[in-house]
Amino acid sequence: MYMRSTSPRLGLRRASAEPLGHDQALPRAHAEDRARPQMPRLRDAAARGGPRGDRPPVANLFVSSDRSDADVFAYLCDVDEHGESVYVTEGQLRAGWHRLFPDDDQVARALDIKPDLPWHGHRRGGYDKNPLRGGKIAMMRFDLFPIAWVFKKGHRVRLALAGVDAGNFELNPAMRATAGKQPTIYIHRGGRESSVSSCRLSLEQLPLACMPTYSKGRVREKVPG
């Protein structure tokens, strides 16, 4: 798991350890991989998620901050043997929307929506105005945009996290600097002495034989025989 930001700061907390906060100003595609030793090397693997029922990537994070609210942006990247990172997909969630509701509520439970994905209601009554006040830890579970991607053998999966996405999203008002001090967001990784579970990224993996092939500009689906 990799932290990137220009502002606010991001830090890791494991069990009762001190936060490892640091400021960075690194482009998304060329960011140095500070967590490289922890990222597993892969054999060829196909990650997929789409509207036909396949599950897109889902991030499950435990977050706290020295502010009452925060935004988290997650970028799934493919890192090759030389450390070059390629953007694959992304997702984001404001901590105030951390509460989960049945996804069938989107259609008043008239249908069983598939795939089953985190649904945050997005109704005024479901918004938590101060989800992180007083050092509270919020579980933030959200899906990333659907993808069809092959991670080649020897590559690593990187989940880059940020507290802002300048130029694309407005800054959360709770994350503005006050008295010259930048806010800090903590990502809790869990551990034996921790009260939270480990953060995780769920990827739907399919056999390579199921991945589509391309012929004369058309997509031809492979069906296992």
SULJOVEN-V510471 format. One record per pair of residues at least 4 apart in sequence whose ideal C-beta (glycine too) atoms are under 6 Angstrom apart, sorted by the first residue. I is the first residue (numbers start at 1). J is the second residue. If there is no record, write none. Layout:
i;j
I;J
I;J
This chain:
i;j
1;35
1;159
2;33
2;35
2;158
2;160
3;10
3;161
4;24
4;26
4;31
4;160
4;162
5;10
5;24
5;162
5;163
6;25
7;182
8;163
8;175
8;182
8;183
9;21
9;23
9;182
9;184
10;163
10;185
11;19
11;20
11;21
11;184
11;186
12;20
12;187
13;19
13;186
13;188
14;189
14;191
15;191
15;193
15;194
16;193
19;186
21;184
26;31
29;85
33;83
39;156
41;154
42;151
42;155
43;153
44;152
44;153
45;151
45;205
46;150
46;206
46;208
46;211
47;149
47;203
48;54
48;148
48;204
48;206
49;54
49;55
49;56
49;146
49;147
49;204
50;54
50;146
53;114
53;115
54;204
55;115
55;204
56;143
56;144
56;146
57;76
57;144
57;203
58;143
58;202
59;74
59;142
59;201
60;141
60;200
61;140
61;199
62;137
62;139
62;188
62;196
62;199
63;138
63;140
64;132
64;135
64;137
64;186
65;70
65;132
65;185
66;183
66;184
67;174
67;183
68;130
68;132
68;133
68;174
69;95
69;96
69;174
70;95
70;185
71;94
71;172
72;93
72;140
73;92
73;162
73;165
74;91
74;159
74;161
75;90
75;160
76;88
76;89
76;144
77;85
77;87
77;88
77;158
77;160
78;86
78;88
78;151
78;155
79;85
79;156
79;158
80;84
80;155
81;154
88;147
88;149
89;144
89;145
89;147
90;144
91;142
91;143
91;144
93;97
93;140
93;142
95;131
95;132
95;138
96;127
96;128
96;131
97;120
98;131
98;138
98;140
99;126
100;118
101;105
101;119
101;121
103;113
103;116
103;117
103;119
104;109
104;113
107;111
117;143
118;141
118;142
118;143
121;126
131;138
132;136
137;188
137;196
151;155
159;201
163;185
165;169
171;175
175;183
177;182
188;196
189;199
190;194
190;196
190;197
190;198
206;210
209;222
209;224
210;222
212;219
212;221
213;220
215;220
